[in-house]
C-alpha cells in the first residue's frame, strides 16, 4: 500500500511527506514504480466476506505501488497460468478410486483429470497427500510423465516419501545455472510436457513462481498443493493465497 510505503520511507529517510510524495510521483513518472488499485475481491457468491484480514476497510489501503520488476512478474505469471487453465485438455479416465476417499478428495482427483490447473488446499491432516498419491496413480495409468517438485529440499523429500515417485526442488527441476543466475528451462526452453505437482506451494515467492509457470506450456497440467496459512515464502509475494482468492471470483 502506498501509505505503508510512505511511512516506511519516512522512518528510513527522515523526510517530510511532501518530499516523499514528490519522490514517489517522480518514480511513477519514470516507470520505476507502478501504481495499481486493488478492488475489493468478492467471494464465490459475489459478496465480499464480512471479515477479511487483508482489508482494513480504508480505500487508501487498496492504492498499491509495485516495483516495475514485480509488476511485470505478476503479469507474466498470470498470462502463463491462464494459458494452461484455458487450454483444452484430454479428459483422463479416473477409474476406480479407493473407498476410503472422502467426497472432497474424490472431487479433487477428478478435477485434475479434466482441468489444466488445480489448487489443492487445506490444513494439516486434511488428506492432501492422499489426493496427490491418487492423482499420480491416475496419471501413471494414462502414461503421463510426472514432474514432482517443491520449493525446498525437505519438502521435496516429503512428497517423494509420500508418493514413492522422485521429486526435486523447483530450482533443480528448472536447472539453475549459477554462472548466469538463470534457469535452463524457461519460456524459450519449456519443461517436458506432463503433470507438474508442486507441494508446499505456499513457499513459492513471486520470482520463483514466475520462473516455474513461464517454463510450462498449454499442454502441461499443474497441481498446486499447499496451505496458505503455513510456511510463507521468504521472498516477496503471496502467490498461493492470491491464487486461491482469485479462484473464488
C-alpha positions in Angstrom: 0.0 0.0 0.0 1.3 3.5 -0.9 0.6 4.8 2.6 2.6 2.0 4.2 5.4 2.6 1.7 5.4 6.3 2.6 5.5 5.6 6.3 8.5 3.2 6.0 10.3 5.7 3.7 9.8 8.5 6.3 11.4 6.3 9.0 14.4 5.5 6.8 14.9 8.9 5.3 13.6 11.4 7.9 11.9 13.4 5.2 8.5 15.2 5.3 5.6 13.7 3.5 5.6 16.4 0.8 9.2 15.4 -0.2 8.3 11.7 -0.1 5.2 12.3 -2.3 7.3 14.2 -4.8 9.8 11.3 -4.9 7.1 8.7 -5.3 5.5 10.8 -8.1 8.8 11.1 -9.9 9.5 7.3 -9.7 6.0 6.7 -11.0 6.5 9.1 -13.9 9.8 7.4 -14.8 8.2 4.0 -14.7 10.3 2.6 -11.7 7.1 2.3 -9.6 3.8 1.1 -11.0 0.6 2.3 -9.3 -2.3 -0.2 -9.0 -5.8 -0.1 -7.5 -6.7 -3.4 -5.8 -10.6 -3.6 -5.8 -12.3 -5.5 -3.0 -12.5 -9.1 -4.1 -15.9 -10.8 -4.0 -16.4 -14.3 -2.8 -17.9 -17.1 -4.9 -21.4 -15.7 -4.2 -20.4 -12.2 -5.4 -20.3 -10.8 -1.9 -17.2 -9.6 -0.1 -16.6 -11.6 3.1 -17.6 -9.8 6.3 -14.2 -10.1 7.9 -11.2 -10.0 5.6 -7.8 -9.7 7.4 -6.3 -8.2 4.3 -8.8 -5.3 4.1 -9.0 -2.6 6.7 -11.9 -1.0 5.0 -9.8 2.0 4.2 -9.8 2.7 0.4 -6.2 4.0 0.6 -5.0 0.6 1.6 -6.0 -0.6 -1.8 -3.8 2.0 -3.5 -0.8 -0.1 -4.2 2.6 0.6 -5.8 4.8 -2.1 -7.3 8.3 -2.1 -8.4 8.5 -2.4 -12.2 10.1 -5.9 -11.9 7.4 -7.3 -9.6 4.6 -5.8 -11.6 5.9 -7.5 -14.7 6.4 -10.7 -12.8 2.8 -10.8 -11.8 1.7 -10.1 -15.3 3.9 -12.9 -16.7 2.7 -15.3 -14.0 -1.0 -14.6 -14.7 -0.7 -14.9 -18.5 1.2 -18.2 -18.2 -1.3 -19.6 -15.7 -4.3 -18.6 -17.9 -2.7 -20.2 -20.9 -2.7 -23.5 -19.1 -6.1 -23.1 -17.4 -7.9 -22.1 -20.6 -6.4 -24.6 -22.9 -8.4 -27.8 -23.8 -7.1 -30.9 -22.0 -7.9 -34.5 -22.8 -10.1 -36.0 -20.1 -8.4 -38.8 -18.1 -10.2 -41.9 -17.1 -10.4 -41.6 -13.3 -11.1 -45.3 -12.9 -12.0 -46.9 -9.6 -10.9 -44.8 -6.6 -10.3 -46.2 -3.1 -13.4 -46.4 -0.9 -11.8 -44.5 1.9 -11.6 -41.3 0.0 -14.0 -38.6 1.1 -16.3 -36.8 -1.4 -13.9 -33.8 -1.4 -10.9 -35.9 -2.1 -12.7 -37.6 -5.0 -13.6 -34.3 -6.4 -10.0 -33.2 -6.2 -8.8 -36.2 -8.1 -11.5 -35.8 -10.7 -10.7 -32.1 -11.1 -7.1 -32.6 -12.3 -8.4 -35.4 -14.7 -10.2 -32.7 -16.8 -8.5 -29.4 -16.0 -5.2 -27.7 -16.7 -4.8 -26.1 -13.4 -6.0 -27.2 -10.0 -5.3 -25.8 -6.5 -5.4 -28.4 -3.7 -5.6 -26.6 -0.4 -6.4 -27.5 3.2 -4.9 -27.5 6.7 -2.7 -30.2 8.1 -4.3 -33.7 8.2 -7.0 -33.0 5.6 -5.7 -35.6 3.3 -3.8 -33.6 0.6 -1.1 -36.3 0.4 -3.7 -39.0 -0.2 -5.2 -37.0 -3.0 -1.8 -36.4 -4.6 -1.0 -40.1 -4.4 -4.3 -41.0 -6.2 -3.7 -38.3 -8.8 -0.3 -39.7 -9.6 -1.8 -43.2 -9.9 -4.3 -42.0 -12.5 -1.5 -40.1 -14.4 0.6 -43.2 -14.5 -2.3 -45.3 -15.9 -2.6 -42.6 -18.6 1.1 -42.8 -19.3 1.5 -39.1 -18.4 5.1 -38.1 -17.4 5.4 -36.8 -13.8 7.3 -33.7 -12.7 7.1 -33.5 -8.9 8.7 -30.6 -7.1 8.7 -28.4 -4.0 10.4 -25.1 -3.1 12.8 -26.7 -0.6 14.8 -29.9 -0.4 13.0 -31.1 2.7 9.6 -30.6 1.2 10.7 -32.4 -2.0 11.8 -35.3 0.2 8.5 -35.4 1.9 6.5 -35.6 -1.3 8.9 -38.2 -2.6 8.3 -40.4 0.5 4.6 -39.9 0.4 4.2 -40.9 -3.3 7.1 -43.2 -4.0 8.0 -41.0 -7.0 11.2 -39.0 -7.5 10.8 -35.3 -6.7 13.1 -32.3 -7.0 13.3 -28.7 -5.7 11.9 -26.2 -8.2 15.4 -24.9 -8.7 16.7 -28.4 -9.7 13.6 -29.0 -11.8 14.3 -25.9 -13.8 18.1 -26.5 -13.7 19.5 -23.3 -12.1 22.9 -22.2 -13.6 24.9 -20.2 -11.0 27.2 -18.7 -13.7 24.4 -17.0 -15.5 22.0 -16.9 -12.5 19.3 -18.1 -14.9 17.3 -21.3 -15.3 17.8 -23.6 -18.3 14.1 -24.3 -18.6 12.2 -21.1 -19.4 9.7 -19.8 -21.9 12.1 -20.4 -24.7 13.0 -23.9 -23.4 10.0 -25.3 -21.6 9.9 -28.3 -19.4 8.9 -31.6 -20.9 5.1 -31.9 -21.1 3.5 -33.8 -18.3 1.7 -33.4 -14.9 3.6 -30.9 -12.7 2.8 -31.3 -9.0 4.2 -28.6 -6.6 3.9 -29.4 -2.9 4.2 -26.8 -0.2 3.4 -24.1 -2.8 2.7 -21.5 -0.1 6.5 -21.2 -0.1 6.6 -20.1 -3.7 7.6 -16.5 -3.9 6.7 -14.3 -6.9 10.0 -14.7 -8.7 10.2 -18.5 -8.4 6.5 -18.9 -9.3 7.0 -16.8 -12.4 10.0 -18.8 -13.4 8.1 -22.1 -13.0 4.9 -21.1 -14.7 6.6 -19.4 -17.7 8.6 -22.7 -18.2 5.2 -24.5 -18.8 3.1 -24.7 -21.9 -0.6 -25.0 -22.5 -0.1 -28.8 -22.8 1.0 -29.1 -19.2 -1.2 -29.8 -16.3 -0.4 -28.1 -13.0 -1.4 -29.2 -9.5 -0.5 -26.7 -6.8 -0.7 -28.2 -3.3 -0.4 -26.3 -0.1 -1.9 -24.3 2.8 -1.8 -20.5 2.5 -1.7 -20.3 6.3 1.5 -22.3 6.6 5.1 -21.8 5.6 5.1 -18.4 3.8 7.6 -17.5 1.1 10.8 -15.9 2.1 10.8 -13.6 -0.9 8.1 -11.1 -1.8 4.7 -12.4 -3.0 1.7 -14.3 -1.5 1.3 -16.3 -4.6 -0.8 -19.3 -3.3 -3.1 -17.0 -1.2 -3.6 -14.7 -4.1 -4.5 -17.6 -6.5 -6.9 -19.0 -4.0 -8.7 -15.6 -3.6 -8.7 -15.1 -7.4 -10.2 -18.6 -8.0 -13.0 -17.7 -5.6 -14.0 -15.0 -8.0 
